[in-house]
Amino acid sequence: MFTFAAAFSPGTLSVTAEKEKSDLPDFEQSMRDLEALVEKLEKGDLPLEEALRQFERGVALTRACQSALKAAEQKVEILLRNGGSGAGPETEDFDPEA
């Protein structure tokens, strides 16, 4: 989730969004953490309160992974839509006199 500054000024949103993004663990780390958490829970030797805390953390990790996958899917769709013809990026000649 992103937190937004109370008063909007140019650049505030992107700076805040970038900070929040950098605070999130990456997809691979979240998956490793989730796998380790599932192993702990499957052993069944955690006290109830700790098991509930770990389960809540697992739900949060699952949501983070789903969001990361959704974002990646959207990026791929955009790339395919914009460059689906197989052509490279559009270029134009540089005119130093302009």
MIGUVO-201602 format. One record per residue: residue number from 1; residue in one letter; x, y, z of N, C-alpha, C, O in turn. Coordinates in pm, whole numbers. Example, Ala and Ser with C-alpha at 12.3 -4.5 7.8 and 13.67 -1.06 7.14 Angstrom:
{n:1; res:A; neast:1319; nnorth:-569; nup:780; caeast:1230; canorth:-450; caup:780; ceast:1320; cnorth:-330; cup:780; oeast:1424; onorth:-332; oup:846} .
{n:2; res:S; neast:1285; nnorth:-225; nup:708; caeast:1367; canorth:-106; caup:714; ceast:1290; cnorth:3; cup:787; oeast:1341; onorth:114; oup:804} .
end
This chain:
{n:1; res:M; neast:84; nnorth:-119; nup:0; caeast:0; canorth:0; caup:0; ceast:87; cnorth:123; cup:0; oeast:198; onorth:123; oup:54} .
{n:2; res:F; neast:36; nnorth:228; nup:-60; caeast:106; canorth:355; caup:-63; ceast:42; cnorth:449; cup:37; oeast:-79; onorth:446; oup:57} .
{n:3; res:T; neast:123; nnorth:531; nup:100; caeast:69; canorth:637; caup:183; ceast:88; cnorth:766; cup:107; oeast:191; onorth:785; oup:42} .
{n:4; res:F; neast:-8; nnorth:852; nup:113; caeast:-3; canorth:975; caup:37; ceast:17; cnorth:1093; cup:130; oeast:-37; onorth:1097; oup:241} .
{n:5; res:A; neast:94; nnorth:1189; nup:84; caeast:116; canorth:1311; caup:161; ceast:-16; cnorth:1388; cup:172; oeast:-98; onorth:1384; oup:80} .
{n:6; res:A; neast:-36; nnorth:1457; nup:282; caeast:-161; canorth:1529; caup:304; ceast:-181; cnorth:1640; cup:202; oeast:-292; onorth:1659; oup:152} .
{n:7; res:A; neast:-77; nnorth:1713; nup:170; caeast:-87; canorth:1821; caup:72; ceast:-8; cnorth:1778; cup:-51; oeast:108; onorth:1740; oup:-40} .
{n:8; res:F; neast:-71; nnorth:1785; nup:-167; caeast:-4; canorth:1744; caup:-289; ceast:81; cnorth:1856; cup:-343; oeast:36; onorth:1970; oup:-355} .
{n:9; res:S; neast:202; nnorth:1823; nup:-376; caeast:288; canorth:1915; caup:-448; ceast:360; cnorth:1833; cup:-553; oeast:381; onorth:1713; oup:-533} .
{n:10; res:P; neast:399; nnorth:1893; nup:-664; caeast:464; canorth:1816; caup:-770; ceast:582; cnorth:1736; cup:-715; oeast:667; onorth:1788; oup:-643} .
{n:11; res:G; neast:584; nnorth:1610; nup:-751; caeast:693; canorth:1522; caup:-708; ceast:668; cnorth:1451; cup:-577; oeast:733; onorth:1350; oup:-550} .
{n:12; res:T; neast:577; nnorth:1500; nup:-494; caeast:552; canorth:1439; caup:-364; ceast:502; cnorth:1297; cup:-379; oeast:548; onorth:1207; oup:-309} .
{n:13; res:L; neast:407; nnorth:1277; nup:-467; caeast:346; canorth:1145; caup:-484; ceast:450; cnorth:1044; cup:-530; oeast:457; onorth:934; oup:-474} .
{n:14; res:S; neast:529; nnorth:1079; nup:-630; caeast:625; canorth:983; caup:-680; ceast:735; cnorth:954; cup:-578; oeast:780; onorth:840; oup:-568} .
{n:15; res:V; neast:777; nnorth:1053; nup:-503; caeast:879; canorth:1031; caup:-400; ceast:822; cnorth:940; cup:-292; oeast:889; onorth:846; oup:-249} .
{n:16; res:T; neast:700; nnorth:967; nup:-249; caeast:637; canorth:885; caup:-146; ceast:616; cnorth:744; cup:-198; oeast:642; onorth:647; oup:-126} .
{n:17; res:A; neast:568; nnorth:730; nup:-321; caeast:543; canorth:598; caup:-379; ceast:674; cnorth:520; cup:-391; oeast:676; onorth:401; oup:-362} .
{n:18; res:E; neast:782; nnorth:585; nup:-434; caeast:911; canorth:518; caup:-446; ceast:961; cnorth:472; cup:-311; oeast:1015; onorth:362; oup:-299} .
{n:19; res:K; neast:944; nnorth:555; nup:-207; caeast:989; canorth:516; caup:-73; ceast:912; cnorth:394; cup:-27; oeast:971; onorth:299; oup:24} .
{n:20; res:E; neast:780; nnorth:397; nup:-44; caeast:698; canorth:284; caup:-3; ceast:737; cnorth:159; cup:-82; oeast:745; onorth:50; oup:-26} .
{n:21; res:K; neast:761; nnorth:175; nup:-211; caeast:798; canorth:63; caup:-295; ceast:929; cnorth:2; cup:-248; oeast:943; onorth:-120; oup:-245} .
{n:22; res:S; neast:1025; nnorth:86; nup:-211; caeast:1155; canorth:35; caup:-167; ceast:1145; cnorth:-32; cup:-30; oeast:1231; onorth:-112; oup:5} .
{n:23; res:D; neast:1042; nnorth:0; nup:48; caeast:1023; canorth:-62; caup:178; ceast:966; cnorth:-203; cup:167; oeast:977; onorth:-281; oup:262} .
{n:24; res:L; neast:907; nnorth:-235; nup:53; caeast:847; canorth:-366; caup:34; ceast:953; cnorth:-468; cup:-2; oeast:1044; onorth:-438; oup:-80} .
{n:25; res:P; neast:943; nnorth:-590; nup:52; caeast:1039; canorth:-693; caup:12; ceast:1013; cnorth:-734; cup:-133; oeast:900; onorth:-722; oup:-182} .
{n:26; res:D; neast:1116; nnorth:-781; nup:-201; caeast:1095; canorth:-821; caup:-338; ceast:1017; cnorth:-952; cup:-346; oeast:1000; onorth:-1021; oup:-246} .
{n:27; res:F; neast:970; nnorth:-983; nup:-463; caeast:884; canorth:-1099; caup:-483; ceast:952; cnorth:-1228; cup:-439; oeast:893; onorth:-1308; oup:-367} .
{n:28; res:E; neast:1076; nnorth:-1247; nup:-482; caeast:1146; canorth:-1371; caup:-451; ceast:1165; cnorth:-1389; cup:-300; oeast:1148; onorth:-1499; oup:-247} .
{n:29; res:Q; neast:1200; nnorth:-1280; nup:-231; caeast:1217; canorth:-1288; caup:-86; ceast:1083; cnorth:-1319; cup:-19; oeast:1078; onorth:-1398; oup:76} .
{n:30; res:S; neast:977; nnorth:-1256; nup:-66; caeast:844; canorth:-1283; caup:-10; ceast:806; cnorth:-1429; cup:-28; oeast:749; onorth:-1490; oup:62} .
{n:31; res:M; neast:838; nnorth:-1485; nup:-144; caeast:807; canorth:-1627; caup:-169; ceast:887; cnorth:-1717; cup:-76; oeast:834; onorth:-1814; oup:-21} .
{n:32; res:R; neast:1015; nnorth:-1687; nup:-58; caeast:1097; canorth:-1767; caup:34; ceast:1042; cnorth:-1759; cup:176; oeast:1031; onorth:-1860; oup:245} .
{n:33; res:D; neast:1007; nnorth:-1638; nup:218; caeast:951; canorth:-1621; caup:352; ceast:820; cnorth:-1698; cup:367; oeast:795; onorth:-1760; oup:470} .
{n:34; res:L; neast:738; nnorth:-1693; nup:264; caeast:609; canorth:-1763; caup:268; ceast:629; cnorth:-1914; cup:275; oeast:560; onorth:-1983; oup:350} .
{n:35; res:E; neast:723; nnorth:-1965; nup:198; caeast:750; canorth:-2109; caup:201; ceast:800; cnorth:-2153; cup:339; oeast:759; onorth:-2257; oup:390} .
{n:36; res:A; neast:887; nnorth:-2074; nup:400; caeast:939; canorth:-2106; caup:533; ceast:826; cnorth:-2101; cup:636; oeast:819; onorth:-2184; oup:726} .
{n:37; res:L; neast:740; nnorth:-2002; nup:621; caeast:628; canorth:-1987; caup:713; ceast:532; cnorth:-2106; cup:704; oeast:485; onorth:-2156; oup:805} .
{n:38; res:V; neast:505; nnorth:-2150; nup:582; caeast:416; canorth:-2266; caup:563; ceast:477; cnorth:-2390; cup:628; oeast:406; onorth:-2468; oup:692} .
{n:39; res:E; neast:607; nnorth:-2409; nup:612; caeast:673; canorth:-2523; caup:676; ceast:656; cnorth:-2520; cup:827; oeast:627; onorth:-2622; oup:889} .
{n:40; res:K; neast:674; nnorth:-2400; nup:887; caeast:657; canorth:-2386; caup:1032; ceast:515; cnorth:-2423; cup:1074; oeast:495; onorth:-2496; oup:1171} .
{n:41; res:L; neast:418; nnorth:-2370; nup:999; caeast:279; canorth:-2396; caup:1035; ceast:242; cnorth:-2543; cup:1016; oeast:164; onorth:-2598; oup:1093} .
{n:42; res:E; neast:298; nnorth:-2605; nup:913; caeast:266; canorth:-2746; caup:887; ceast:320; cnorth:-2838; cup:995; oeast:265; onorth:-2946; oup:1018} .
{n:43; res:K; neast:428; nnorth:-2798; nup:1062; caeast:483; canorth:-2880; caup:1172; ceast:382; cnorth:-2892; cup:1286; oeast:375; onorth:-2994; oup:1353} .
{n:44; res:G; neast:304; nnorth:-2784; nup:1307; caeast:199; canorth:-2789; caup:1408; ceast:246; cnorth:-2772; cup:1551; oeast:169; onorth:-2797; oup:1643} .
{n:45; res:D; neast:370; nnorth:-2730; nup:1573; caeast:419; canorth:-2719; caup:1710; ceast:423; cnorth:-2576; cup:1764; oeast:479; onorth:-2551; oup:1870} .
{n:46; res:L; neast:364; nnorth:-2482; nup:1690; caeast:358; canorth:-2343; caup:1736; ceast:239; cnorth:-2324; cup:1831; oeast:133; onorth:-2383; oup:1809} .
{n:47; res:P; neast:255; nnorth:-2243; nup:1934; caeast:140; canorth:-2210; caup:2018; ceast:34; cnorth:-2139; cup:1932; oeast:66; onorth:-2080; oup:1829} .
{n:48; res:L; neast:-89; nnorth:-2145; nup:1974; caeast:-200; canorth:-2091; caup:1896; ceast:-179; cnorth:-1945; cup:1858; oeast:-197; onorth:-1909; oup:1742} .
{n:49; res:E; neast:-143; nnorth:-1862; nup:1954; caeast:-126; canorth:-1719; caup:1926; ceast:-16; cnorth:-1694; cup:1823; oeast:-31; onorth:-1610; oup:1734} .
{n:50; res:E; neast:95; nnorth:-1767; nup:1834; caeast:205; canorth:-1753; caup:1739; ceast:162; cnorth:-1804; cup:1601; oeast:197; onorth:-1745; oup:1499} .
{n:51; res:A; neast:88; nnorth:-1913; nup:1599; caeast:39; canorth:-1967; caup:1472; ceast:-53; cnorth:-1866; cup:1403; oeast:-47; onorth:-1849; oup:1281} .
{n:52; res:L; neast:-137; nnorth:-1799; nup:1481; caeast:-225; canorth:-1696; caup:1423; ceast:-145; cnorth:-1579; cup:1368; oeast:-176; onorth:-1527; oup:1261} .
{n:53; res:R; neast:-42; nnorth:-1536; nup:1442; caeast:43; canorth:-1427; caup:1394; ceast:113; cnorth:-1467; cup:1264; oeast:120; onorth:-1388; oup:1170} .
{n:54; res:Q; neast:163; nnorth:-1589; nup:1261; caeast:232; canorth:-1637; caup:1141; ceast:135; cnorth:-1651; cup:1024; oeast:170; onorth:-1622; oup:909} .
{n:55; res:F; neast:14; nnorth:-1693; nup:1053; caeast:-88; canorth:-1705; caup:948; ceast:-120; cnorth:-1567; cup:890; oeast:-130; onorth:-1551; oup:769} .
{n:56; res:E; neast:-135; nnorth:-1468; nup:978; caeast:-161; canorth:-1330; caup:931; ceast:-47; cnorth:-1281; cup:845; oeast:-69; onorth:-1217; oup:742} .
{n:57; res:R; neast:76; nnorth:-1310; nup:887; caeast:192; canorth:-1271; caup:806; ceast:188; cnorth:-1342; cup:671; oeast:221; onorth:-1283; oup:568} .
{n:58; res:G; neast:149; nnorth:-1466; nup:670; caeast:137; canorth:-1542; caup:545; ceast:34; cnorth:-1482; cup:452; oeast:56; onorth:-1475; oup:331} .
{n:59; res:V; neast:-78; nnorth:-1438; nup:507; caeast:-181; canorth:-1373; caup:425; ceast:-125; cnorth:-1245; cup:364; oeast:-147; onorth:-1218; oup:246} .
{n:60; res:A; neast:-52; nnorth:-1167; nup:443; caeast:7; canorth:-1042; caup:392; ceast:110; cnorth:-1072; cup:284; oeast:114; onorth:-1003; oup:181} .
{n:61; res:L; neast:193; nnorth:-1173; nup:304; caeast:293; canorth:-1210; caup:203; ceast:225; cnorth:-1258; cup:74; oeast:269; onorth:-1225; oup:-36} .
{n:62; res:T; neast:119; nnorth:-1335; nup:90; caeast:45; canorth:-1384; caup:-27; ceast:-12; cnorth:-1268; cup:-107; oeast:-5; onorth:-1267; oup:-229} .
{n:63; res:R; neast:-69; nnorth:-1173; nup:-37; caeast:-125; canorth:-1055; caup:-106; ceast:-15; cnorth:-975; cup:-176; oeast:-35; onorth:-926; oup:-288} .
{n:64; res:A; neast:99; nnorth:-960; nup:-110; caeast:211; canorth:-887; caup:-171; ceast:258; cnorth:-959; cup:-297; oeast:286; onorth:-895; oup:-399} .
{n:65; res:C; neast:267; nnorth:-1091; nup:-291; caeast:309; canorth:-1168; caup:-409; ceast:206; cnorth:-1157; cup:-521; oeast:242; onorth:-1142; oup:-638} .
{n:66; res:Q; neast:79; nnorth:-1165; nup:-486; caeast:-25; canorth:-1151; caup:-588; ceast:-20; cnorth:-1014; cup:-653; oeast:-39; onorth:-1002; oup:-774} .
{n:67; res:S; neast:4; nnorth:-911; nup:-574; caeast:13; canorth:-775; caup:-629; ceast:134; cnorth:-763; cup:-722; oeast:124; onorth:-701; oup:-829} .
{n:68; res:A; neast:246; nnorth:-821; nup:-682; caeast:366; canorth:-815; caup:-765; ceast:344; cnorth:-889; cup:-897; oeast:386; onorth:-841; oup:-1002} .
{n:69; res:L; neast:278; nnorth:-1003; nup:-891; caeast:249; canorth:-1078; caup:-1013; ceast:153; cnorth:-1003; cup:-1103; oeast:169; onorth:-1001; oup:-1225} .
{n:70; res:K; neast:53; nnorth:-941; nup:-1044; caeast:-44; canorth:-862; caup:-1121; ceast:26; cnorth:-745; cup:-1190; oeast:0; onorth:-717; oup:-1307} .
{n:71; res:A; neast:115; nnorth:-677; nup:-1118; caeast:188; canorth:-564; caup:-1176; ceast:277; cnorth:-611; cup:-1290; oeast:286; onorth:-545; oup:-1394} .
{n:72; res:A; neast:343; nnorth:-725; nup:-1273; caeast:429; canorth:-779; caup:-1378; ceast:346; cnorth:-817; cup:-1500; oeast:386; onorth:-792; oup:-1614} .
{n:73; res:E; neast:232; nnorth:-877; nup:-1477; caeast:143; canorth:-915; caup:-1586; ceast:97; cnorth:-792; cup:-1664; oeast:93; onorth:-794; oup:-1787} .
{n:74; res:Q; neast:63; nnorth:-685; nup:-1593; caeast:20; canorth:-562; caup:-1659; ceast:133; cnorth:-501; cup:-1742; oeast:110; onorth:-452; oup:-1852} .
{n:75; res:K; neast:256; nnorth:-505; nup:-1689; caeast:370; canorth:-453; caup:-1763; ceast:392; cnorth:-532; cup:-1891; oeast:416; onorth:-475; oup:-1997} .
{n:76; res:V; neast:382; nnorth:-664; nup:-1881; caeast:399; canorth:-749; caup:-2000; ceast:292; cnorth:-718; cup:-2103; oeast:321; onorth:-707; oup:-2222} .
{n:77; res:E; neast:168; nnorth:-703; nup:-2058; caeast:59; canorth:-671; caup:-2151; ceast:84; cnorth:-538; cup:-2221; oeast:62; onorth:-526; oup:-2342} .
{n:78; res:I; neast:131; nnorth:-438; nup:-2147; caeast:161; canorth:-307; caup:-2207; ceast:274; cnorth:-320; cup:-2308; oeast:266; onorth:-266; oup:-2418} .
{n:79; res:L; neast:378; nnorth:-393; nup:-2271; caeast:490; canorth:-411; caup:-2363; ceast:447; cnorth:-483; cup:-2490; oeast:487; onorth:-446; oup:-2601} .
{n:80; res:L; neast:366; nnorth:-585; nup:-2474; caeast:320; canorth:-659; caup:-2591; ceast:227; cnorth:-575; cup:-2678; oeast:232; onorth:-583; oup:-2800} .
{n:81; res:R; neast:145; nnorth:-495; nup:-2614; caeast:52; canorth:-410; caup:-2688; ceast:129; cnorth:-301; cup:-2763; oeast:98; onorth:-272; oup:-2879} .
{n:82; res:N; neast:228; nnorth:-241; nup:-2700; caeast:305; canorth:-133; caup:-2762; ceast:407; cnorth:-182; cup:-2862; oeast:436; onorth:-113; oup:-2959} .
{n:83; res:G; neast:462; nnorth:-298; nup:-2840; caeast:566; canorth:-347; caup:-2929; ceast:533; cnorth:-481; cup:-2989; oeast:622; onorth:-556; oup:-3029} .
{n:84; res:G; neast:407; nnorth:-513; nup:-2995; caeast:364; canorth:-643; caup:-3044; ceast:397; cnorth:-670; cup:-3188; oeast:393; onorth:-786; oup:-3231} .
{n:85; res:S; neast:430; nnorth:-569; nup:-3266; caeast:458; canorth:-589; caup:-3407; ceast:597; cnorth:-649; cup:-3428; oeast:631; onorth:-688; oup:-3540} .
{n:86; res:G; neast:676; nnorth:-656; nup:-3323; caeast:811; canorth:-709; caup:-3336; ceast:913; cnorth:-603; cup:-3371; oeast:1033; onorth:-629; oup:-3370} .
{n:87; res:A; neast:866; nnorth:-484; nup:-3404; caeast:958; canorth:-375; caup:-3437; ceast:1019; cnorth:-321; cup:-3308; oeast:960; onorth:-332; oup:-3201} .
{n:88; res:G; neast:1136; nnorth:-265; nup:-3321; caeast:1202; canorth:-205; caup:-3206; ceast:1136; cnorth:-73; cup:-3170; oeast:1033; onorth:-37; oup:-3228} .
{n:89; res:P; neast:1194; nnorth:-2; nup:-3075; caeast:1137; canorth:127; caup:-3036; ceast:1144; cnorth:225; cup:-3152; oeast:1233; onorth:217; oup:-3238} .
{n:90; res:E; neast:1050; nnorth:317; nup:-3153; caeast:1049; canorth:419; caup:-3258; ceast:1164; cnorth:514; cup:-3234; oeast:1191; onorth:554; oup:-3121} .
{n:91; res:T; neast:1234; nnorth:549; nup:-3343; caeast:1344; canorth:643; caup:-3334; ceast:1326; cnorth:750; cup:-3440; oeast:1252; onorth:732; oup:-3536} .
{n:92; res:E; neast:1393; nnorth:860; nup:-3421; caeast:1394; canorth:965; caup:-3522; ceast:1532; cnorth:1027; cup:-3523; oeast:1603; onorth:1024; oup:-3423} .
{n:93; res:D; neast:1568; nnorth:1084; nup:-3637; caeast:1699; canorth:1145; caup:-3651; ceast:1712; cnorth:1265; cup:-3561; oeast:1617; onorth:1341; oup:-3542} .
{n:94; res:F; neast:1831; nnorth:1282; nup:-3507; caeast:1860; canorth:1396; caup:-3421; ceast:1902; cnorth:1514; cup:-3507; oeast:1989; onorth:1502; oup:-3594} .
{n:95; res:D; neast:1841; nnorth:1627; nup:-3483; caeast:1875; canorth:1748; caup:-3557; ceast:1934; cnorth:1848; cup:-3460; oeast:1860; onorth:1913; oup:-3385} .
{n:96; res:P; neast:2068; nnorth:1863; nup:-3458; caeast:2130; canorth:1953; caup:-3361; ceast:2098; cnorth:2099; cup:-3386; oeast:2118; onorth:2182; oup:-3298} .
{n:97; res:E; neast:2049; nnorth:2132; nup:-3504; caeast:2017; canorth:2270; caup:-3539; ceast:1879; cnorth:2310; cup:-3486; oeast:1848; onorth:2429; oup:-3480} .
{n:98; res:A; neast:1799; nnorth:2217; nup:-3449; caeast:1661; canorth:2247; caup:-3406; ceast:1655; cnorth:2300; cup:-3267; oeast:1547; onorth:2330; oup:-3217} .
end
